[in-house]
Amino acid sequence: MPKLSNKHGERAQVLTFADFTGGLRKDIAPNSEKFLPNMLQKATNVEIDYSSGKLKVAAGLVPVVTLPAAADTLFYNYKDNYFLTNCGQSLYKLRGYLSPNTTPELIGQLKGIKRPAYAVYGPYTAIVSGNRVQYVDYFNAFKMASGSPVSDMCYVRGGRLATSNTGSDIVYFCGVGDIENWNYGTDNLQDAWYAEVGYQDGGGIVAVKQLFGNVVVIKRSGKTFRLVGDYNWDVYDGPEGVYVAGPEAIRFAGNGLYYVGKDGFSVMGFNSGEYGTLRSSEVGAAVNQDLMQGVSQNAKIWDIQPKKQLWVRTDDMGTTYLFHYFSGVFTVRKFSMPISDVCLVGNTVYVLSGDTIYRLDETADTEVAGNPIQVDVEGKLYTTINDFLIKRIAVAVDAKSAAAANVAVSKVQLPIGYTAESPYVHDATGYLHDANYPLWTLARTTPASKRQIYRTKEFSMRLTSTKGAFALNDVKVEVVEV
């Protein structure tokens, strides 16, 4: 490598951008002293790997199954190893492990017109869609529990299927172990029961979630309540001012319930692990000024456990915010077409968009409909009353596939190119007997550098890409203030 001129030797410094664990920050001006070098003013279609801490291109999507029509939901019954998905009111079953050979099987029609919710209850999958409870039994029959209440939320508690309906004040529980038993008001403790929660408090139920043995009920008014124990339940007041956008805009992860609403992204949990006082606090300050602009009743949160991420989508069309709950920071994903649902099977993540079920794949560099993943990353803005001389930039990445990217520091551009080599032995030019790495697990490190003197009043590091699955090792910038 050629030597640099010594003209500015004592004043020159090398800035290394390798730590991006501050994540996306929209609450601090990028040229402020409070905006640290590990923070990002743009972080589109990237994520922070929880094991290595590296910034990398968000995982791509590989198409797996094509459905008869555009679908809304995807649910996996982990006990009996099958999926359910709905195309409008038509409910389909997909057996076993998904593959291009999987054939969707129409099993019936939903009675309601709301987005369905599901729960595994004994040998059944219960489904509610704004009408009475329906269920798929072990023999693949699709039935309706005729005495059940109108519901659009469901979960399992104490051997009972529990349901609620948006706008009501009541949580219903079927008889113990009997999805067909909705007989209320009997003296038999095994029969169905119900609990009125915050009756006539000015706001109906908007969401119900379980938290460490408590049933947390959130009302439209922002009031919350806790149901503790089993029948006969004790009802306690919870924190107020908890505004949740809709039934799917709240998700349990770690030690709390994360939710999105008109005040942004927050978490509700106990102040002492699984006990103590239930409290709510803001966790989305870094992005809330943007996030809360588009919140609708269709907001959704998905827990992507293999990545230690919550995906927060505020409406049907908008940006998906990636909350890395191991570090508490954000990046964003922008899909070219809306995603409808996300479903986990072990460590495999399936993403539903339109009429296609995709699998999340770390080596893929395309997303919905095969469109390229458009990466746009920008770091801290450095300014001076004098001038900066940008003398040299260098970058190193770990590439898993052929990559085409660009690093820019002010107007100095450094293209990054990596062409995947054939893995086949017949193309190899080296000897196998003294090789010291496995043929199929070689990690590609692609270094590049460029020397060019450029004068500017301000600069930031910016990375863009339209091709390739890679992680950024570091960007180095040699700069002098003159």
HELIX and SHEET records of a PDB file:
HELIX    1   1 ASN A  288  LEU A  291  1                                   4    
HELIX    2   2 MET A  292  GLY A  294  5                                   3    
HELIX    3   3 GLN A  305  LYS A  307  5                                   3    
HELIX    4   4 VAL A  368  GLY A  370  5                                   3    
HELIX    5   5 VAL A  425  ASP A  427  5                                   3    
SHEET    1   A 4 GLN A  13  PHE A  17  0                                        
SHEET    2   A 4 PHE A 470  GLU A 481 -1                                        
SHEET    3   A 4 LEU A  55  VAL A  57 -1                                        
SHEET    4   A 4 VAL A  46  ILE A  48 -1                                        
SHEET    1   B 4 GLN A  13  PHE A  17  0                                        
SHEET    2   B 4 PHE A 470  GLU A 481 -1                                        
SHEET    3   B 4 TYR A 382  ALA A 399 -1                                        
SHEET    4   B 4 ARG A 444  PHE A 459 -1                                        
SHEET    1   C 2 GLY A  23  LEU A  24  0                                        
SHEET    2   C 2 MET A  39  LEU A  40  1                                        
SHEET    1   D 5 LYS A  42  THR A  44  0                                        
SHEET    2   D 5 VAL A 375  GLU A 378 -1                                        
SHEET    3   D 5 MET A 461  LYS A 467 -1                                        
SHEET    4   D 5 ALA A 403  VAL A 409 -1                                        
SHEET    5   D 5 VAL A 412  TYR A 418 -1                                        
SHEET    1   E 4 GLY A  60  THR A  66  0                                        
SHEET    2   E 4 THR A 356  ASP A 361 -1                                        
SHEET    3   E 4 THR A 348  SER A 353 -1                                        
SHEET    4   E 4 ASP A 341  VAL A 345 -1                                        
SHEET    1   F 4 THR A  73  ASN A  77  0                                        
SHEET    2   F 4 TYR A  82  CYS A  87 -1                                        
SHEET    3   F 4 SER A  90  ARG A  95 -1                                        
SHEET    4   F 4 GLU A 105  GLN A 109 -1                                        
SHEET    1   G 4 ALA A 117  TYR A 121  0                                        
SHEET    2   G 4 TYR A 124  VAL A 128 -1                                        
SHEET    3   G 4 GLN A 134  VAL A 136 -1                                        
SHEET    4   G 4 PHE A 142  MET A 144 -1                                        
SHEET    1   H 4 MET A 153  ARG A 157  0                                        
SHEET    2   H 4 ARG A 160  SER A 164 -1                                        
SHEET    3   H 4 ILE A 170  PHE A 173 -1                                        
SHEET    4   H 4 TRP A 193  GLU A 196 -1                                        
SHEET    1   I 4 ILE A 205  LEU A 211  0                                        
SHEET    2   I 4 ASN A 214  LYS A 219 -1                                        
SHEET    3   I 4 THR A 224  VAL A 228 -1                                        
SHEET    4   I 4 ASP A 234  ASP A 237 -1                                        
SHEET    1   J 4 ILE A 250  ALA A 253  0                                        
SHEET    2   J 4 GLY A 256  GLY A 261 -1                                        
SHEET    3   J 4 GLY A 264  SER A 272 -1                                        
SHEET    4   J 4 TYR A 275  GLU A 282 -1                                        
SHEET    1   K 4 LYS A 300  ILE A 304  0                                        
SHEET    2   K 4 GLN A 309  ARG A 313 -1                                        
SHEET    3   K 4 THR A 320  HIS A 324 -1                                        
SHEET    4   K 4 VAL A 329  ARG A 333 -1                                        
END                                                                             
